[in-house]
Structures are given as C-alpha cells and as structure tokens.
C-alpha cells in the first residue's frame, strides 16, 4: 500500500476517534453524519486502530517526542552536539542470575558494561518513571554476564521473556483503543519507543537463537558491529585513579628521549586472525620497540610441532596429542581449569583439554602456520612470552611514545580504551590498526574525531609495511604529540566508567524530564567544564553512552538507518586524511 495513502487514511480515522471519544466540537466533527460516523468508528475499533500506523496517529496512545537540547564537549573535539532525552529503566521479570553465578571480580571485567550502566542510570537526571512518556527505554538485562558465566540457555530464556513482555498483543491494544486504562494500556502506548539492550560479550552468539528476533526499534550497545552503538570496554574509575598515581610517581622524559613503540597484546591463533602476529614478526627486533605477548608461545609456538606433523609417515599416540603443547601453554592450561564463578573461586574442575583432538585436527590447524619461520622466530617467541604485572604495564605505557593496537580474536579490543586513557595521563599515544569500517570498531564514531587523538593505520599496511609506519611515527614532533595528548585529556571522561557516589536527581524530577531540566543542564555543564572532576556532576562513559542512545533514538524516529555513515567523524571515509600509508 502506498505510504502516503496510508498516512492520510490514518489521520482521517484518528480525527473520527477523537470526535467520538472526546466529544470534541471542533469543525471536522461536524462534517460527518451521525450514522456514518458510528459505522466508521466501529470499523476503526475492529481493525484499523491496531495497525502500526494508527498507533502513531492515535491522539492518546502516541508517544510524545521531546526535541533534544544540544550539548558538546569542550573545544574543537565535539564535531556533533551530544543530545539529551528522557529514558525509562525497564527492569521486570527474572532477568538477573543468582549471586553465586556472578563471575569473579565482575565489576572490573571488560564485559561488565551492563552493570556499570545500570548503576549509573538508577539516579540519573534524565530518568522518568512512566514508560509511555520516555524517549527510549533501557532494558536492564545481564546478557553479557550470562555468557561469561557460561549460562547460554539462561540468556536465551531471559530474551524470550523480555520479548514476551515488550510485545503487546493485538487484542490487548484493540481493547485499549476502546477503553483506555493507563496501567493496563501503557504497554501499547510504549510499543514504538526505541529499546536499548547491552550485548558486549558475543562469544556465545546472540541470545535470540531459536527465539523471537529483535524488531527494528531495538538499539544494541555492543563492543563492535555495524548497527547500533559501539561502546568502549570497561575501565573503572578506581583503576584509572591508580594509573594516575603511578604516572605522577614515574620520572617524566622528554619526547625525543622516549623509546618509540610499545606492543603488548594477546596474539590469536593464526587460523583465527594473523594480523597481530604479522605485526609482531616485523617489529620484534627493531631498536626502540618492545614487542611482548604473554600468549604467543602458546598460540603460535606450540605449533612448531607441525614440523613433525608434515612428515609423510607421521603417527603419534593419543597421549602425545594431548600433551605436546604443555611446555608452551602450561600457564594457560592451568588457568583454563579454574572455575571463574565467585562461588567456586580457585577450585580446579575436570581434566585439562587435549592439545589436539586427533591427527587430522592437528594437520588441519597446521595449514595456517606454513609461513612461520620456526628456526628464526621460536627463540624470540620464548622471550616475548612475558606477562607484565599491572604496575609494570602502566610504567611501560608511560615510558613509550606510542602504543599499537590491532584487531585480534575480535575486531575491537580493550586496548583502545587503555591506550586512550594512558595518552590522556601523559603516556603513549594510541596507534590503531583499522580493519574494515572504522566506525564499526571505534567508540563514539558519530561525534569524536579520532584523527585528533590517535594515529590510524590500515590493516593491509600494518601487515606488510610496518617499516614505513615506524619511520613516520619516528618523525612525529613533540608539538604534534602534545596536541594529541591534550585532545585525549579533553575526552578522557568518555572512556572511564565512574562509580555513582550520590543521587543525582532531585525529588521533583521523578515524574518527568521537564521539571528537572535546569538541574540537569547545570550539572552537565559543570561536568563538561573539566574532565573527570566537577562540583556537582561529572560526565562518565555511562553518560556519553546514554547520549549516544538518545541520538540513535532520534534517528529511529526519523526513519533513518543506525548504520554508520561517511559523514561521521569516526568513519573510514572521514579518517582517510590521517591514515599512515
């Protein structure tokens, strides 16, 4: 059906319903004879009102939209204003695991974004108490924690429960169209409100497997992806405070006296991703470069056994297949055997997994390692397999000029946040290897100009020509580096998850956003005046993500796509000017 025709028809029937339910005496109501009026009104109640089009046109059930008030970051780093909106914290049903299934040290886990968001939103100035009056609703479900705790089926059941409660039935909304009962009909009024769900840990897959898929009004906060909001990995405020203290205690060196590049990343197995290994391979012996990986001896070095597996008469027993990697992966295998749940802290469970399930499996995995030069690289892998303590890691970030981050098991990485914060504290400037579309892996790509805070390298260039990259980084002046550092300091709050210390909403803000606009505006401006410190209100990563959700809600209401666009400052098209070639 033609969209314009449907829209006109919806407005026509909505006018009839208004005349019938509200006894309005305005002039359109006089145009309809009484008999025809009630026939059309009955037809409306039976069929037309339950359509999605008339839910928007219904004068009672429609959701009012509040125009955003632009807010920006200090200085020139705010390319696009950050919006505000009202949100409803949707926390219904059994969406949380019992405490005994909570992973160890969950608040510091890189996937604990949902926990920090829920804490920050409990007393947020933008929160409203009525779902039908909100611009968006935030679903307080712990899907990422369930995946980390290996409760995959529980996550799927929670998702089915969420969808069952969020989707009103056609019969329910038809009844509400005839007799509007606020408590019972609020769900029909709010069915078009954009819904925000956090899903950062995707190791278990999506929770809607064999269940209802999300509708088009869902917005996902995730660690990477095309549609939705790309969020930074969790870096708690307490850890940043520790880093700040250590940075002040370390001696400051001039830019020219610092070593060039710091590489400290997990190196995946080559049949998963070879980008980090190819970078490490090129820079491992370069003067002024420190290339460390606590896992490279296990993920790469253990496959030196492939030299035997490639022999024509290769035949080994099951005992050898289950233990040949022990000398390379002893630490990792012991760690894998420990239960990660708080109720079983430190308990050893089960038998260690075999290095290879069979000879065919080993041969298949070895196909990805045929280019590794074992005679030249194996000794360097042993030396690089060093695990730094937390203090040593911070000291190295503060000592070097640049820290490099590249895609590993996934496109995004916690290193983006760690290096951005380190640069803001006076340490290394981030060098980010971009795989595919930059906006799918960089947080805040909608408004943050990443060229002002980091150096970008295309994955193809990093894999083949790290010598060129190092040469250009060596030519970066102290003045240019200081400009990057100041820009990082200005946006530091967007990467730090602050702990809520006191209620940030007064009693008169409980019923709606309009009554507390002045309080919210004053507190936000105080927070934007100085990163990480404020007299009344200080913006943290949770506040920036909520502003991102408000922007996504606005795009959905305007019928626009949530996928990144070339006009965004963080898109690959916009970042083309600052790629190292």
N, C-alpha and C positions, 0 to 999 in steps of 0.2 A: 504494500500500500504506500502511496506517495506520502512522504513525511509531512509536507505542508498541509495536505488534506487532513491528515490525522490530527495535526495540531489545531487546525480551525475547528474540527469537529469536537475536540476535547474542550476548547474554550466555550463552545456553544452549549454543551451538556453541563459544564461547570456553572454557567450562568443560570440554567434551569434549576440545578440543585440548590444554588444559593437562594433563588426565589422561593423554593419550596420549603427549605429548612429554616431560613431566617426570616421569612415573611417580609422580604425587602420590598420597598415601594419605589425603587429607582426605575427609570423609564424602560429598561429592557424587559422587566417583568410584565409590563402592560401589553406587550406585543403578542402574547400567547393566549389564546382562548383556554378556558379552564379545562375543557375535555382533553384537548390535545396536550395540554401541559401535563396532566397526570399520567396520560399514556406514555409520554416521553420520559417522565420521571420514573415510572415503573420500569421501563426498558433500561434506563440508566442504572438503577439499583441491581437489576438482574445480571447485566453483562458488562456495560462499558466502563463503569467505575473501577472494576477490578483490574483493568488493564494498567500497564506501567505508565502510559501516557497521562491518564487522568489522575494517577496518584500525585503527579507533579502539579496538575491544574486544580486539584481539589482545594477549595479555599480554607478548609480546616486541616486536612492531612498533610499539606505541603510543608516542607522544612524550610524555615526562613534562612536566607544566606546573608551573612554579615560581611560587608566589604572590609578587606584587610587594611590594616594600618602599616605602612612600610616602616621597616627598621633596618638598619645597616650596621656593618662592622666598622670599626674606626679606620680612617684613612682610605686609601685607594683600593684596598683589597676586597671591598664589598662591591662586586660588579652588579649584582641584582639585589634589591631590597629583600630582607627577610620578613615574611608575613607573620601575622598572628591570627589565631582563630580560637573558637571555643571547642572543647573536646569533652566527651563522656567516657569515663573509665569503666569499661564493661567487664565485670568480674562476677560471673554467675556460674553455678554448677561446680562440679568437681574437676577443675582444670589444673590442680596442683598435686604433685606427688607427695607422699608422706615424707617426713623429715629424714627417715632412715635411708631413703634413696637419694638424698642430696649428695652430689659429688664433693670430694674433699676440696676445701678452700674454694668453694664455688664463686664467691664474690670477686676473687681475683682471676677467675678463669676467663680466657679470651672470648668465650661464647656466652658469658653471663649478661649480655646486653639487656635482656628482658627483665632481669632482676633490678638492675640499676634504673631502668626506665620506670618500672612500677614504683620504686621508692620515690623517684623524683616527681612523678605525676600525682602522688597521693594528695599533696597540699599545694599543687601548682596554681598560680593565679588564673590560668586560662580554663580551669576545670569547671564544668557545670554539672548540676545534679539531675537534670532532665535530659534523657536521651534524645527526645524528639526536637529539642531546641539546640542541639550541638551541631557544629560544622563537620565533625568527624567523631568516630568512636574508636577507642583504643582497647583491643582485646587483651586482657591480662592473662594470657596462657603461657605456660612454660614449656613450649615445644622443643626448644633447643636443649634445655636441661634434660628432658626425657630422652633425647637422642644421646647425649653424653653419658647418661646413666644406663644406656642400652635398653630402655623401655620403649621400644619401637611400637609395639601393639597398643600400649597405653596412649601414646601420642596420636595414633590413628583413631582410637576411640574418643579421645578428647576432641579431635577435629570434627568427628561426626556429631558429637553433642553440641559443639559450637554452631555448626551449620543448621542443625535442627532447631535451635533456639533463635537464630538470627533470621531464618526464613519463615515469615508468617504464611499461613495457608490462605488460599483464595477465598474459601468460605468465611474465614475469620475476618478478612478485610471487607468482604461484601456485607457482613453483619455490622461492622463498624461504620460502613458508609450510611447505613440506615439509622443506627442509634450509636452516637459517639460517646463511648465511655473511656475517659482518659487513661485509667490504669490498664484496661484490657486492650485498648487500641493504640497504645504508644508504639508498639512494635510495627504496626502497619505504617504509622507516620514516619518511622525512622528507617524503613527498609531501604531507602535510597541514600542514606547517609554513608559516605565513604568509610570503610572499615580498615583499620591499621592492625597488622599482625606482625610480630617479630619472628623471623626464622633465619638465624645466622648459622647454625650448625646443620649442614645438609649432608653429612656423612651417611645418614640413614635414609636419604631420599626424602621426598615430600610426603607429608602425612595424609594426603588425600588419595593414596593408593587404594583402589577398590572402594572408594567413597566419593561423596559429592565434591566436585571441583569448585574452586572459588569463583565467584561471579566477577563481573567487570568492575565493580565498585570496591574491590579489595586492593589495598596498598600494602606491600610487603617491605619491611625493613630487613635487609639482608647484607651479607658481607660482600657479595658481588652479584651481578646479574643485569639483565637488560631492562626489565620492567620493575619499577619500584624505587626504593631509596637505598643507596649503598651507604652503610654505616661503618664507622671506624670500629676496630676491635677494642675490647675493653682495656683501658689503662686507668686504674683507680687513682683518686686524688692522693691517697696516702703514699702510694709508690712514687708518684711524681714529687711529692714533698721530700721523700728520701733522696731521690735523684738530685733535687735542688741543693740539699745539704751537702751531698758528696761533691757536686760541681763546685761549690764555694770553697771546699777544702783542698781541691786539686790545684796545682800551680797552673797559671794561665801562660800559654806560649803564643808568640806572635804567629800570624798566619803562615809566613814563609818557613817557620821552624817546625811546623807540624808535618807528620807523615801524611801521605796522600789519601789512601783509600782503605776502608775497613770492610771486610767481608766476613759475616758471621751468620750463617743460615743453615738450616737443615737442607741437605741435598737429597731429593727423592730418588727412588729407583728409576733407572733410565726408561723402563717401559711405561712409567707414569709421566715423567717430564724430564727432559735433558737440559733445560735452559741453565739452571744453576750449576750443573756440572761443567758445561761448556765454558761458562764464565770463570769458574774456579780453575779450570785447566789452563786458561790463558794467563791468569794473573798470579798463580801460586808462587812463582819465583821472581816476581817483579819487585825491584827495590822500592821501598816506601809503601808497600801493600801488605797487609796482614789478612790472609785468607784462612779462616777457620771454619770447621763444621764438625760438630760432635758426632754426627751420624754418618759421615761419608765413608768411614771404614766399614760400616755395616751395609749401607745401601749400595755401595759401589765395590769396596774392597773384597767383600765375601765372594763376589762373582769372578775373582781370579781363579776360582776352581773351574771356571768354564774352559780353561786351557786343557784340562783333562777331559771334560765332557765332550770336547770337539774331536777327540780321538775316535778312530773308526771302531775299535773294539772296547769302547767304554762300557763298563758294567760294574756297579757297586751295590753293596747291600743296603738294606733299609736303615741299619744303624749308622752308616756313613752319611746317607742322605739326611738324616735327622740331626746330625751333629757337626757337619763340616764347617758351618758358619759360627760355631761357638767362640772361636778365638777372635772373631771380628765383631760379634754382636753380643758379647757376654752381658754388658750393662743393659742394653735394650731388652734382651730376652728376660732378664731378671725383673725389670720394671714392668714388662707386659704382664707378668704373672701376678702382680699385686692388684687387689681389688681397689677400685677407685672410689668406692662409696664410703661415706662418713661412718656408717655403722660397722664397717669391716676394715678399718684403717690398718694397713700394713699386713694383713693376713694373706698368706700365699694360697693360691687356689689352683687346682688342676695341674696337669703336666705341661711342660713347655712345648710349644708347637715345633713341628719338624721344619728344618731349613728348606726342604723341598719335598713335595708330596710324592713325587716319582721321578724317574729318569727323564721321562718325556717332558714333565713340567720344568725341570732344570734346563733341558736343551731349549725349550721354548723361551724361557727367560733370558738365556744366554744370547739369543739373537740380537738383543738390544745392546750388547756390550762388545761387539766385534771390533769397534773402533778404539777401544780403550787400550792405551799403550802401557801394559802392566809393568814392564821392566823399568820404565821411567817414572811412572806415577804412583806405584804402590807404596813406595817409601814415603812419598810426600803425603799420601792419604793417612798413613800412620801418624805423621807429625801434625797434620791438620785436625785430627780427631781429638780435639781438646775442648772440654766443657768448662766454660768460664763461670765463676761464681757471679752472683748479682752485682757485687761491688766491682769486680774486675770488668764486667761487661759495661757498666756505666763509665768506668775510667777509660776504657778504650774508645767509647763513643765520644767522650770529651777530648780525647787526645788527637784524633784524626781530623782531617779537613772534610772528608766525605765518607758517607756510609751508603753502600749499594744494596738495593732491594730488588729481587727478581721473582717472577711467579714460580711457585713450587708445586706442591700437591694440588693447590687451587690457584686461581688467578690472583686473588688478593692475599694479603699477609699481614699479621700484626706488626711486622717490621715497619710498615708505612707509618703507623702511629708512633712507634718507639723512636724512629729516627726524626720524625717531625717534632716531637717533644724535646729530644736531645738537641736538635738545632735551635729551638727556642730558648733553651737553657745555656746556650753558648757552645754547644758541641758540634758534631759533624752535620754538614748539610746533606739532605737526602738526595740520592741519585736513584731514580725509579725506572726500572725496565718495564715498558708498557707492552702488554700482549693484547692484540685486538683493539677494541674500542676503549679508550682511556676512561671514559665516564662509567664503564661497567665495573671498574676496579678501584676508582679513586672516590673517597667520600666527598660529599658536598660539591660535586662537579657542576651543579646548577648555578652556583654563585661564586665559588672560590677559584681564583686564578692560580692554578698550580705552577705556572711559569714564574710567579713571583716568590715562591717558597721552595722550589726544588728544581733539579735538572732532570730532564727526560731523555730516555734512550729507547729506541725501538728494539723489540726483541731480536729481530733479524740482525741488527747492527751489533748488539751485545754478544750474540752467539758467535759471530765471525770476526769482529774487528774491535776487540777491547783495547788494542794498542792505540787506535785512534781516539777512543773515549778517554783513556788515561792521559793522552797528550793534551786534549782540550781541557780536561779538568786541571791539569798542572798549570795551565795558563790563566786560570781564574784569579783575578786580583783580590787583594784584601778588601778593597772598597766594594766590589761586587758581592763578595761573601758576606760582608757586614749588612748590605741591603737585604740579602736573603734572610739573615738571622733576625733582623728587625721585623721583617714580614712574618716570619714564623712566630716570633714572640707576640705579635698582634693577634694571631688566630689560635694561640695556644689553648684557650678555653674550649675550642670546638673539638679537641681531641682528648680532653680529660673528663672523666665521669666523677662529678662531685658528690660527696655524701651530704644528704639533706640534714641540716643541723637544727632548723627551727621552722615552724609553719610559715608559709609564705603567702597565705591567703587569709583575709580577714573574714569575720562572720557575715558582713554584708555582701560578700562575693559568692555566697553559697548558692544563690538561686540563678545567677546569670552572669554574663561577661560584662554587660554594660555598667553594672553597679560598681565594678572594681577596675574600670578602665584606667582611671587616674593612678591608682596604686600600682597596677601592672606597668604602666608607662614609666612612672618614676623609678621603679625598681629595675626595669630593663635598661633604662638609660644609665643608671648607676653602674650596672654590670658591664655595659659596653664601654664605659669610660676608661676602664683599666682591666686587662685580662687577669683572671684568677683572683681578683680582690675587689671588694665593694663594701660600702657601708650597709646597704640594705639587700641587695640582690646581685648575684653574680652568675652570669651565664656559664653553663657547663655543656658537655656534649649532649646530655639529655634534652636541654632546651633547644639546641640547634637542630637536633633530630625532630623535635616536635614542630619547629618552624618548617622543616623540610616536609613533614606530613601535611602541614597546612597548605603549602604550595602544591603538593600533589592533589589534595582535596579540591583546590581551586581548579586545577587542570581537568579533573574528572567532571566537575560540574559544568565546565565549559565545553565538554565533549572532546578534549584534547588527549593525545596519547601520553603515557607515562614514560615511554622510552626516551632515551637521551636524544638531543638534537645537536646539530652542528653549531648552533648559536650559543650553546652553553660554554662558559669559560673553561670547564674541565673536559671538554670533548677533544678527541684526537684532531679534529679539524682546527679548533682554536689553539691547540698546543703545538701545532706544526712549526710555529715560529721559534720554539725553544728546544726542539729535539736536537740532540748531539748526533751528528752524522759521521 
